[in-house]
């Protein structure tokens, strides 16, 4: 059984010998990570296109769906083929767009670049089941049991709603295509409006979490008697049903399939951490303090899930000191106001700039100081009592628990060691290593 260090409840008074974090740039009295912002004109040149996948997170009722509609309209107005994907029965998006959504992408209004689709899990279950039946008919693993299942009789179980968008988004953004400039590419931007911020964070952060599960499942498959007996057939059934890269398992060994799955997870993880591909935005209603507070928490949760947040947006009916206060609270995150009238013409220049999400708008939430042997983690939205630290596998890594998320921080070779202490200073955890 793996041993772990004693749980550390962070305290600003713990280990006063730990120095305060140092940064390259300080713009206000607070200490912040380095922020580099890109500037350009109002148009979107080919080399500075927005990310392929865009989503918004925040408190329910804070304007996630409104922001998704606004972003979709803006991208389409810039000549980019855009698809708004809504995973909810809430008709708000349809009312704002002025058109009825179907379960397949359909054009909205007169703009030939603007499309929308509504995901319904009950219907989306049928395609994977049909694939399973076809593969099973060829491999004869269930001896006809799968063929007897009537997909239309099956209801949606808890957890299925989280899995359903994966296949839909893959079809729209063509993530697993190995051909650059593939003719299958249909949309320049896909805007995803999920069922809730929690579900979206789980979905986007799933690849990082999947590595641990895959490791243990692979060990069970290769190192146990029942695994060696059953896993070759099961893994081929799943692989052929998903059809990664459009391939089949014919001629592949189980080891080759495992290696390909591991490579797919790695590729997806790298894809999502590239701001050219994925943009995650925080959204809030600045007239509601609870919305602003929740947005701060979701920012911290996104960091915990391994997601790079591109910017924060606030809805505000008129110019108010609240805007400046919110901007300071969310620093170093770029911040801008979104119009309440759902009109692209009301967009500010700064809002347009942030939606372009230039790859230069990136900064690190984790900094290492080998000289002082300290690790500084930026954790907005959390109180020190909500953050816990663990160490497993000796001193190779740190495990940070906060906001119902766990994050593993790999330590550089010259900094590996046990935790000597930690303290919380102005939204930062400063961890001292022995």
Order of alpha helices (4+ residues) and beta strands (2+ residues): beta-beta-alpha-beta-alpha-beta-beta-alpha-alpha-beta-alpha-alpha-alpha-alpha-beta-alpha-beta-alpha-beta-alpha-beta-beta-beta-beta-beta-beta-beta
